[in-house]
């Protein structure tokens, strides 16, 4: 499967059915030494557009290990981890 095909798939957390948008809207994180994909950085989900706080620098990380299924239209995953942009990645 090509990365361009993966990019159009929607990210959905299995636990509560939360949608995190399409993979194309994430930052791909990989290990530069091995070239292996570590996961994806996503913006945290918000209840509405008006609740989005641009001053909040928290991000969420979907580890490659948390991905359960890559389907025709969706990517299902278990959990996300949170981190601050200031402190760097996990």
BALOBA-1460 file (C-alpha; in Angstrom, 3 decimals):
// residues 90
<rec num="1" residu="x" x="0.000" y="0.000" z="0.000"/>
<rec num="2" residu="x" x="1.305" y="3.442" z="-0.897"/>
<rec num="3" residu="x" x="1.552" y="6.275" z="1.627"/>
<rec num="4" residu="x" x="-0.715" y="8.355" z="-0.641"/>
<rec num="5" residu="x" x="-3.409" y="5.668" z="-0.232"/>
<rec num="6" residu="x" x="-3.007" y="5.701" z="3.552"/>
<rec num="7" residu="x" x="-3.232" y="9.500" z="3.648"/>
<rec num="8" residu="x" x="-6.928" y="9.536" z="2.734"/>
<rec num="9" residu="x" x="-7.959" y="7.115" z="5.473"/>
<rec num="10" residu="x" x="-9.794" y="8.436" z="8.531"/>
<rec num="11" residu="x" x="-8.301" y="7.857" z="12.008"/>
<rec num="12" residu="x" x="-10.840" y="6.483" z="14.504"/>
<rec num="13" residu="x" x="-10.221" y="5.563" z="18.135"/>
<rec num="14" residu="x" x="-11.943" y="2.261" z="18.926"/>
<rec num="15" residu="x" x="-12.587" y="3.014" z="22.624"/>
<rec num="16" residu="x" x="-15.086" y="5.835" z="22.088"/>
<rec num="17" residu="x" x="-15.406" y="6.154" z="18.317"/>
<rec num="18" residu="x" x="-13.674" y="9.556" z="18.305"/>
<rec num="19" residu="x" x="-12.563" y="10.769" z="14.899"/>
<rec num="20" residu="x" x="-9.159" y="12.380" z="14.532"/>
<rec num="21" residu="x" x="-9.429" y="13.383" z="10.896"/>
<rec num="22" residu="x" x="-7.495" y="11.954" z="8.000"/>
<rec num="23" residu="x" x="-3.984" y="10.616" z="8.187"/>
<rec num="24" residu="x" x="-2.933" y="13.330" z="5.705"/>
<rec num="25" residu="x" x="-3.574" y="15.915" z="8.456"/>
<rec num="26" residu="x" x="-1.042" y="14.375" z="10.857"/>
<rec num="27" residu="x" x="2.694" y="14.592" z="11.278"/>
<rec num="28" residu="x" x="4.493" y="11.337" z="10.588"/>
<rec num="29" residu="x" x="7.112" y="10.511" z="13.225"/>
<rec num="30" residu="x" x="9.822" y="8.006" z="12.421"/>
<rec num="31" residu="x" x="13.121" y="6.781" z="13.818"/>
<rec num="32" residu="x" x="15.838" y="8.366" z="11.655"/>
<rec num="33" residu="x" x="18.289" y="5.587" z="12.482"/>
<rec num="34" residu="x" x="16.059" y="2.738" z="11.293"/>
<rec num="35" residu="x" x="13.509" y="4.495" z="9.086"/>
<rec num="36" residu="x" x="10.676" y="2.731" z="10.951"/>
<rec num="37" residu="x" x="7.434" y="4.608" z="11.555"/>
<rec num="38" residu="x" x="7.010" y="5.373" z="15.273"/>
<rec num="39" residu="x" x="3.550" y="6.905" z="14.967"/>
<rec num="40" residu="x" x="1.583" y="10.032" z="14.156"/>
<rec num="41" residu="x" x="1.208" y="13.393" z="15.864"/>
<rec num="42" residu="x" x="-2.390" y="14.625" z="15.852"/>
<rec num="43" residu="x" x="-4.171" y="17.644" z="17.265"/>
<rec num="44" residu="x" x="-6.344" y="16.797" z="20.253"/>
<rec num="45" residu="x" x="-10.022" y="16.362" z="19.538"/>
<rec num="46" residu="x" x="-12.286" y="19.191" z="20.679"/>
<rec num="47" residu="x" x="-16.014" y="19.315" z="21.281"/>
<rec num="48" residu="x" x="-16.457" y="22.254" z="18.920"/>
<rec num="49" residu="x" x="-14.581" y="24.697" z="16.752"/>
<rec num="50" residu="x" x="-15.068" y="27.460" z="19.326"/>
<rec num="51" residu="x" x="-13.423" y="25.463" z="22.118"/>
<rec num="52" residu="x" x="-10.137" y="25.119" z="20.275"/>
<rec num="53" residu="x" x="-7.437" y="26.921" z="22.271"/>
<rec num="54" residu="x" x="-4.488" y="27.961" z="20.161"/>
<rec num="55" residu="x" x="-2.449" y="28.757" z="23.287"/>
<rec num="56" residu="x" x="-2.710" y="25.118" z="24.348"/>
<rec num="57" residu="x" x="0.394" y="23.377" z="23.001"/>
<rec num="58" residu="x" x="-0.635" y="19.852" z="23.930"/>
<rec num="59" residu="x" x="-0.527" y="17.330" z="21.137"/>
<rec num="60" residu="x" x="-1.549" y="13.717" z="20.962"/>
<rec num="61" residu="x" x="0.510" y="10.857" z="19.613"/>
<rec num="62" residu="x" x="-0.813" y="7.675" z="18.020"/>
<rec num="63" residu="x" x="1.848" y="5.003" z="18.312"/>
<rec num="64" residu="x" x="2.200" y="2.621" z="15.366"/>
<rec num="65" residu="x" x="1.824" y="-0.193" z="17.934"/>
<rec num="66" residu="x" x="-1.685" y="1.062" z="18.831"/>
<rec num="67" residu="x" x="-3.045" y="0.573" z="15.305"/>
<rec num="68" residu="x" x="-5.441" y="-2.348" z="15.222"/>
<rec num="69" residu="x" x="-6.713" y="-2.342" z="11.650"/>
<rec num="70" residu="x" x="-6.086" y="-0.549" z="8.389"/>
<rec num="71" residu="x" x="-9.292" y="-0.911" z="6.427"/>
<rec num="72" residu="x" x="-10.581" y="0.310" z="3.089"/>
<rec num="73" residu="x" x="-11.567" y="3.769" z="4.391"/>
<rec num="74" residu="x" x="-10.433" y="3.879" z="8.028"/>
<rec num="75" residu="x" x="-7.555" y="3.246" z="10.396"/>
<rec num="76" residu="x" x="-8.661" y="1.948" z="13.796"/>
<rec num="77" residu="x" x="-6.437" y="2.425" z="16.844"/>
<rec num="78" residu="x" x="-6.595" y="1.915" z="20.617"/>
<rec num="79" residu="x" x="-5.161" y="4.850" z="22.579"/>
<rec num="80" residu="x" x="-3.315" y="8.126" z="22.185"/>
<rec num="81" residu="x" x="-0.602" y="9.583" z="24.387"/>
<rec num="82" residu="x" x="-0.410" y="13.300" z="25.200"/>
<rec num="83" residu="x" x="2.705" y="15.470" z="25.307"/>
<rec num="84" residu="x" x="3.639" y="19.159" z="25.228"/>
<rec num="85" residu="x" x="5.280" y="20.629" z="22.147"/>
<rec num="86" residu="x" x="7.770" y="22.447" z="24.397"/>
<rec num="87" residu="x" x="9.215" y="19.267" z="25.851"/>
<rec num="88" residu="x" x="9.554" y="17.416" z="22.553"/>
<rec num="89" residu="x" x="8.194" y="14.055" z="21.599"/>
<rec num="90" residu="x" x="7.471" y="11.339" z="24.093"/>
